[in-house]
């Protein structure tokens, strides 16, 4: 390196903002995992039997949970943006 300059690859100066509360997203993800573990049986029971039940329980339900967690994470990011 050429010294003590703090720039990125594009050569622009970076403004250091507030620390991102990553612990909130980790807690959110842990909550999603717990909700899936506790709720997959109920989703399976409500969707019946067969292929529809398998797809609903093991594909759609986790997708909806992860999508919700991602949207909540983006709200957290928007709140913490300067």
C-alpha positions as CSV (number, residue, x, y, z in Angstrom):
1,X,0.0,0.0,0.0
2,X,1.0,3.6,-0.5
3,X,0.6,4.8,3.0
4,X,-2.2,5.4,5.5
5,X,-4.9,6.5,3.0
6,X,-8.3,4.9,3.5
7,X,-10.0,4.7,0.1
8,X,-11.8,2.0,-1.7
9,X,-11.0,0.5,-5.1
10,X,-13.0,3.2,-6.9
11,X,-10.8,5.9,-5.3
12,X,-13.7,7.7,-3.5
13,X,-13.6,8.6,0.2
14,X,-15.8,6.6,2.5
15,X,-18.0,8.1,5.2
16,X,-18.2,6.0,8.3
17,X,-21.7,5.8,9.6
18,X,-23.3,4.1,12.6
19,X,-22.5,0.5,13.3
20,X,-25.0,-1.9,11.8
21,X,-26.9,-4.0,14.5
22,X,-26.1,-7.4,12.9
23,X,-27.3,-9.0,16.2
24,X,-30.9,-8.0,15.3
25,X,-30.7,-9.9,12.0
26,X,-29.2,-12.9,13.7
27,X,-32.0,-13.0,16.3
28,X,-34.5,-12.6,13.4
29,X,-33.0,-15.5,11.5
30,X,-33.0,-17.6,14.7
31,X,-36.6,-16.7,15.2
32,X,-37.4,-17.9,11.6
33,X,-35.7,-21.2,12.2
34,X,-37.6,-21.7,15.5
35,X,-40.9,-20.8,13.8
36,X,-40.2,-23.3,11.0
37,X,-39.4,-26.0,13.5
38,X,-42.5,-25.4,15.6
39,X,-44.8,-24.7,12.6
40,X,-44.0,-27.1,9.9
41,X,-46.3,-29.8,11.4
42,X,-49.2,-27.5,11.5
43,X,-48.6,-26.4,7.9
44,X,-48.3,-30.0,6.9
45,X,-51.6,-30.9,8.6
46,X,-53.5,-27.9,7.1
47,X,-52.4,-28.7,3.5
48,X,-53.4,-32.3,3.5
49,X,-51.4,-35.2,2.0
50,X,-49.5,-35.7,-1.2
51,X,-47.2,-33.6,-3.3
52,X,-49.0,-30.3,-2.5
53,X,-48.4,-30.9,1.2
54,X,-44.7,-31.6,0.6
55,X,-44.2,-28.6,-1.6
56,X,-46.1,-26.3,0.8
57,X,-44.3,-27.6,3.9
58,X,-40.8,-27.8,2.6
59,X,-40.7,-25.1,-0.1
60,X,-43.3,-22.5,0.3
61,X,-43.4,-22.2,4.1
62,X,-39.6,-21.7,4.4
63,X,-39.6,-19.3,1.4
64,X,-42.3,-17.2,3.0
65,X,-40.5,-17.1,6.3
66,X,-37.1,-16.2,4.8
67,X,-38.7,-13.6,2.5
68,X,-40.4,-12.0,5.6
69,X,-37.1,-12.1,7.5
70,X,-35.3,-10.4,4.5
71,X,-37.9,-7.7,4.3
72,X,-37.7,-7.0,8.0
73,X,-33.9,-6.9,7.7
74,X,-34.2,-4.3,5.0
75,X,-36.5,-2.2,7.2
76,X,-33.8,-2.5,9.9
77,X,-31.2,-1.4,7.4
78,X,-33.4,1.6,6.3
79,X,-33.9,2.7,9.9
80,X,-30.1,2.6,10.6
81,X,-29.1,4.4,7.4
82,X,-27.8,7.9,7.9
